[in-house]
Amino acid sequence: MSISTEFPDFPISAIPQLPADWIDSSWHNDESPSFMSNGLQIFLCPDDKFFFVICDAETGETVWMTNSVDECVDFVKGAQQ
């Protein structure tokens, strides 16, 4: 599974630089592509700029949202501490 196969119309070239250790977990039954890191699933929702919805990977509960890639990366890094 990957963004390109699960969401072929998604603007991949517009995705901001994401950490190399984030694993593409995109699945076509979800509303948008996603990545996994530190027990979190990070959904990429295109908007004027990308909007990130961060969920607990086990429960699916939304734990945080932001439209800043830097804030998203910092939040996910903080989850491993």
Helices and strands as residue ranges (DSSP letters): H 3-6, G 12-14, E 23-24, E 34-37, E 40-45, E 51-56, E 62-66, H 69-79
